[in-house]
Amino acid sequence: MATIIANQGKITLFDKDKIVTLSNFSLGNVETFIPDLKLEQQIEPGDSKEKSEKIVEDSIYCISTSSCGNFLAISTDKKQLIVFQNNKLVCRSMLSRKASKMVFTNTDSGYLVVADKNGDVYSLDISQHNSKPKLILGHLSMLLDICLTEDDRHVLTADRDEKIRVSHFPNSYNIETFCLGHTDFVTSISLMEDGLLVSGSGDGSVRVWKYLDGKEIKMRCVCKDVERPANKEENVEKQIESMNVDPKRSGPSDTPAVIKVKSFNKTSFIVQIEGLDGCVVYNYDPLDSNINVVQILKFDNRLLDFSIDGDIVIFLTHTKETESILSLLQYKIQDNKLTETGSLQISKEIVAFTSGNSNGDLESLHKRWFDNMKDYLERKQIRLEQSKTKALALKESSETPAKKLKTVAS
């Protein structure tokens, strides 16, 4: 998935092999950092000398930066976890599975918290060089998002099985509660004020929770606030065929999923919706516990990702005509509404658009439910008929010698 991080006036993007930072929303202040991602191939007994000396190329999968901007964490396609402090290597280790999201602690505790695609969460002490990730909690399904409370006392995790778990940190074996209510995978979570949490899901809804109580306050189907993507329903059959799925199973959901939700100004949040070239701004009113539409933004280009830095929102898009060209759109928050203040076009020489910078993996997250009772009964009937046929054949074969004896005797 595409990642853009806006923090303290700096914008951080990544390509397959480099990290690019823009300052003051200007192409005149571009810094490029190329980390060493090469991975030595593990030597197995009996391997030849040529194979033992082989160096495996790797690429960046996702990144995260600390709130102070001094630390940078990189997760790679080959499951490497690398942390830098001011571009100097702090530690390098291997994960059991590829990381899906990473977040630094907000206080001076100095930890990196990593959620992986196997459903596990690890903590890494970045204050100690060459420290190793420590397993602190686990889910039974893939983790899609993670966040820490402002005081770092709780870690919140969202998974593919519609669950949001609230656990203590760092002793995360102590589970505070669950936020249950979504009917599909939970893609994104973001903290608001007064112990509130907003979440987005593949069921096309956003929900506001009192997360320490596990209580849902309000739900809104955001898919009803925007036009349904025209090609969503038309491509269902093609998607089923391409995935070689049994046609008796239900196809992918035609409800646009919530890709990302991010809060600002305590009770407002921005929602990125699948198939929408833009986003929707909402406000939660605690007086009447209602979620209201504030603004609908539509862009000429496809929205890949966005990030909020104070009262500034940076959107990352790419042109439909030339997919290798990226664009940055800068908006200012005023009275919970967004006003465009500038735009930049980034050439592929700076950062190139790749297949990794997309949200096309959402289709694989939708579960497919099917009723196999009819197939089971049909197979059972076939087995019964085959058993009857075999029994009849066995009976006939056992009676044949006796009939021949009677014929000879007469």
N, C-alpha and C positions, 0 to 999 in steps of 0.2 A: 504494500500500500504506500501511496505517496506520503511523504512526511515533510512538513514545513514547521519550523520552530521560530517564533518571534519572541525575543527576550531582551529587555533592556536596550531597545533601539536597534538590535541586531537580528538579522534574518538568516537562519541556517537551513541549507538544503543539502541533499546528498545525491551523488551519482553512484554508479557501480563501484568506483574505486576512489572517490574523493569527496571531501566535505567542503562546501562553499559557503562563505559567510559574507553578507552584504551589510554595510553600516549606513545608517541615516537614509535608507531607501534610495540608494544611489549606486549606479554601476561604476562610479569612480572610486568606490571604496569596497573592492572585492578582494577577499582573502581566500586562498585555496590551500587546503591541507590534504596531503595524500598520505594516509596511514599505511603502514606495512601490514598487509593482509595475508601475505604468503604463509602457507601452512605446510610444514614438513610432513610428508607421508609417513605413517607409522610403519616400522619395519616388522614384518612377520617372519617367523621361522621358515627358512627355505627360499626367501625372496632373493632375487639376483642383486648384484651390486648396483646395477643401473636403476632398478626399481627403488632400492633403499635410499638413493640420492635424489629421487624425484621430488620436486617442490610443487605442491598443488596450488593453483590460483583460486582465490576466493573473492567474494563480492559483498558489498554492504547490503544488509536486509532492512534494518531499522536503526534509528539513533535516538539518543535522549541527551539533554543538557541539564545541568544543575541550575537552580534559580540564580545563583551568583554568576553563572556563565563560565566558571573556571574549569568545570569538569565536563567531559564528553564521553558518552558510552556508545559503543558500536557493537551491534550483533550482526553476524554474517550468515550467509547461506550454508556454510560448512559448520555452523553451530559454535563459532568462536565468540567469546565475550571479551572485549578489549576496552579498557578505560584509560583516558588520557587526562592529565591536568596541565592546562596551558600548552597543549600539543606535545607533552612529554608523557611517555608510557608509565602508567601506574601499575597496571596488572593485566595479564592475559591468561585466560583459562578457557576450558571447553565445557559446554553445556550438554546435557543428555539429549535435549530436543532444541529445535530452533526457537529463539525468543520471539514472542508476539508483541509484547509491550514492555517498556522499562521506565522507571521513574525514580528520581533521587528524592531522599528525605528532605523535608522542608526546614528542619532544625539543624543544629550543629552536630547531630549524631553521626553524620558521615556515612550513610549507607545507600547503596543502589539496590532497588528491589526489581526483580526480573520475573515476568510471567511467561511461561513457555507454552508451546502448542500441545504439550502432553497434559496440561492442566496443573502443573506444579509451579510454585512460587519460591524463588531463591532470594536471599539477601547477601550482599557483598560488602564487606567493610572496606571502603575506599581509603580509609585513613592508614591502612597497612598495605605496604607494597606486596604484590604477588599473593594476596589473600585469595582464598577459594570460595566459590558460592556455597551457601549453606541452605539446605532445604528447610522451609518454614511452614509450608502448608501445601495441600494438594486437592484438586478437584477430580471428578471422574470424567470430565470432558474438556475440550480445548478452551483455553482462556483467551478472551477477546479484548479485555480492557482491565486496567488496574489504576487505582489512585490511593493516595494517602491523605488523611485528614491534616489540617493545618498544624496541629500539635503532634503529629506522627504517632498518635496513640492507637489509631485503627487503620487497617488496610482493607480496602474494598475491592472485590474481584467480581468480574462478570464473565459468564461462560456461555457455551453453546447450548446448554441444557436449560435455558430460560431463567437461570438463577443469578442472584446478586448476593454474595456472602460478605458479611461484616465481621472481621476478625481482629483480635487484639494484635498490636505490633510492639515489640518483635516476637512476643510469645503467641504466635498465631495459631497454636493448637487450641487456644481459648476462643471459641466462636461466640460472638455477641448475639447475632441474629441473622436471619435470611430475609431478603426482600423478594417475595414471590408474587407473580401476577402476569408477567409477560408470557405469551404463548409461543414465542419463537426466540431464537438466539438473541442475546443482549450484546449489541455491538459497541455501545459507548456509555460511559457514566461520567458525571461531573458534579462536584460539590457546589452547593449554594450556601446561603446564610442560615443561621438558626437551626443547624442540624438537618438541613434539607439536602436531598440528592435528586438530580434529574437523570433519567436513563432513556436510551433509545434502543429500539429492537427491530428485528426482522419482521415482526408482526405489524409494522407500519405505525407504531404508537410511541409517544413519549409519556413518561410517568414521573410524577413528583412524589418522593418518599420522605418520611421521617425515618431515616435509615437506622438509627439506634433502637427504634421500636419495631422495625420491620413492617411499618404501616404505610400503605399506599394512600396518598392524599388526593391526587387527581390524575386522570388519564385523558389524553387527547389523541385521536387518530389523525396524524399529520398528513397521511396520504389523501385525506378528504379536502385538505386545504390547498392542494396543487393539482394541476391537470395530470391525469394518469399518463405515463409515457406511452406513446403510440406503438412502439415496437415491443413493448414488454410482453403482451399477450400473443403477438404474432410469432414471436420466436420460441414459444414454449415447446412446440413439437420438434423444432430443429434442435433445441437444447437436449431434449429427451433422446433423440436419435444419436446426437454426438456423444452423449454419455453412455450409450448402449444400455439404457434403462428399460426394464420390462414395461411394455406399454400398459399393463394392467395396473401399475403403480400410478399414483397421482403425480402430475407434473410439478415443476417448480412453482412456487407461489407467485401469483401475478400482483401481489400487493407490494408496492415500492417499500424497500427497507430503509430504516434510518441508518445512515452510514456513520454519522458523528453528531454529537451534541456537546456544546461547550457553553458554560455559564459566564455571565459578566454582570456587573452592577448589582450583585447580590441575588436578584430575583428574575433576571432576564437570561435568555439563552438563545444560541444560534443552532439551527438544525440543518444538517446536510442530508438530502433525501436522494435515494437511488433514482437515476434517470432524469433528475432535475438539474439543468444548467444554471444553478444558482443556489439559494438557501432561503430559509424562513426564519424570521426573528420573532420570538415569543416572549411574553411576560407572564409570570405567575403572580397573581394577586392574592396575598395571604388573607385579606379581609373576607373575600367570598370564596376562597379556595378554587379559583378558576384560572385556566390557562388561555390567554388571549393572543391573537395574531397581532403583531405590531407592524410587521413589514415583510414583503416578499420581494427578494432580489432575484433578478434574472440576468445572466451573463451571455455574451455572444459566444464565449468559448466554454469548453467542458470544465467543470469544477473538479479539481483533484483533491484538495485539502485546504484547510485554513487554520490560523492560529491567532490568539488574542494576546496583545501586549499592552496592558493598561487600558487606555481608551482608544487603542488602535487595533484594527482587525486587518490581517493580511490574508488574501485569498490567492491560492496557487491554481492556475488554469493552464490549459494547453489549447492551441489553435486546432480547429477541426481539419483545416486544409493541410497543415504541416505538423504532424504529431511530435516532431522533435523540438519544436519551439515552445517554450514555456513563457507564461506571462504572470506578473505579480500585480494584484490590484490592492490598493491601500484605501481603507475606509476609516473614518473617524466616528466614534460613538458620541452622539449628542441626544440627550433625552430618550435613551433606549432605542434610538433609530440610527441607522448607518448612512453616512454621507461620503461619497467617493472623493478622495483628495489626491489621487495620483495613480499612475500605472507604469510598469516597466516591462519590456520584452527582453527575455533572456535567450541568447543564442545558444545553440547546441555546443559551442566551444566552451561555454561556461558550465552549463549543466544540461545534459541531454535527457529527453524523455525516454524512459525504458518501459518494458512490460511490467517491471516491478512497481512502477509509479501508477498503479491503477487499482480500481476496486472490483475487478472482475471476478474475484474469488467469493463474492457473496452468494452466488448461486449454489456453490458447493456446501454452504452452511445450512441451507434449508433442508430439513428432514423430509423424507418421502414416506408417507404412510400408505399401506395398501392392505386390502382384505384378502388373505390367502385361504380363507375357509373353503371357497368354491373349488380352488385348485386342490386343496387337501382332500375334499370329498371325492373329487374325480379320480385322484390317484388311489384313494382307498378302494373305490369301486373296481378299478383296474386290477389291483392286487387281489381282491376277492375273486374276481372272475378267473385270474390266472391260477389261483389256488384251487378253484373248483375244477379247472381243466386238468391240472396236474393230478388231482385226486382221482378223477375219472379215468385218466390214462393209466394210472397205477393200478386201479381196480381191474381194468380190462386186461392189462398185462399179466396180472396174477391169476385170472380165470382162464386164460388161453390154454395152458398145458392140460388142464382137467378135461376140457372139451375134446382135445386130441386123443386122450386116452380112451374116452368113451367111444370114439369113432373106430379105433383100432380093435377094441374088444368086440364090437358088433360084427 
